Amino acid sequence: MEGLSAAWVPRDPLPECGESSGRDPRDMNHTKGGLVIFTANSHPSSRELGKRIAERLGVELGKVQVYQEANRETRVQIQESVRGKDVFVIQTMSKDVNTTIMEMLIMVYACRTSCAKSITGVLPYFPYSKQCKMRKRGSIVSKLVASMMCKAGLTHLITMDLHQKEIQGFFNIPVDNLRASPFLLQYIQEEIPDYRNAVIVAKSPASAKRAQSFAERLRLGIAVIHGEAQDAESDQVDGRHSPPTVKTTGAIHPSMEIPLLIPKEKPPITVVGDVGGRIAIIVDDIIDDVDSFVAAAETLKERGAYKIFVMATHGLLSSEAPRFIEESAIDEVVVTNTIPHELQKLQCPKIKTVDISMILSEAIRRIHNGESMSYLFRNIGVDD
């Protein structure tokens, strides 16, 4: 609660919202009747985000009880009528992600059996989004989670910065994948002195597109770090990655042999781009295990960067991440409040929070009132 209340609030980044109705564009509190907002998670931070959204919309949070039985089963009790209403279920991910998913599914199903007109899930961070590709003898877990949510009764999903945009194809319902980049860009412009002397950094070639998007919007240069240890998800993503250990002959024709793929060999760490005497801003969508960020910061320091920022949408910050950040060359880590991280902020004062409740509340208002969502995606390209 304390961490969210201290979040950096952007200055009116959504002007003209509701421009088609001819009313005051800054009036966010105008919604038609029949709107109910629930927070599925009993975690205080989830309720705090829900309160921020409800306050902007001028409504009260719906009455619901979510708790664990003695045998660890999840029980949900809706304490008001939702018949014929548009229900929005806000759920943030806690450390116990599996319990969080079950809370969401049970609440959605409870609203469905209570004859809600529509049920929209608001998941700022979609769980299991990193498990969206096939690894050998593995599974695409995010597809399973999407199927369960649709089966439970979800009719629409609002999320933010999916790890891979293709995850939207796992659903057979509308998905609005909002972007946090306008808020992070505004933070850079207003909170980083002399940001014109900065360079946007991709800590690996895989995140170069995101870095390029930030650099072009800020009119800054870009640098890419190449040769560092890759994340686990970038290795063996294809389930067909199991070549024979010995040469196979005779399977197709006695004279034919299946060629083996040459194994990868990572080159020495290099930085493509000039960071000497500059502010380095590393951008990514998720910061969880911070080892790669810490290594990137050390490399940038060695190349002459005098200040290093890390910007990400989702701050999972698992395990010893706060301690590693505090002891690293990183000067500041900026994340949004899509995921609760108050405890991590107490452990590491370098972590800052940007509030994104404004865009979530505007998305809810537009969906409920039947207005176009295109304004929220204005100037967003295919690669953004």
Secondary structure, 3 states (H helix, E strand, C coil): CHHHHCCECCCCCCCCCCHHHCCCCCCCCCCCCCEEEEECCCCHHHHHHHHHHHHHHCCCECCEEEEECCCCCEEEEECCCCCCCEEEEECCCCCCHHHHHHHHHHHHHHHHHCCCCEEEEEECCCCCCCCCCCCCCCCCHHHHHHHHHHHHCCCEEEEECCCCHHHHHHCCCCEEEECCHHHHHHHHHHHCCCHHHEEEEECCHHHHHHHHHHHHHHCCEEEEEECCCCCHHHCCCCCCCCCCCCCCECCCCCCCECCCCCCCCCCCCEEECCCCCCEEEEEEEEECCCHHHHHHHHHHHHCCCCEEEEEEEEECCCCCHHHHHHCCCCCEEEEECCCCCHHHHHHCCCEEEECCHHHHHHHHHHHHHCCCCHHHHCCCCCCC
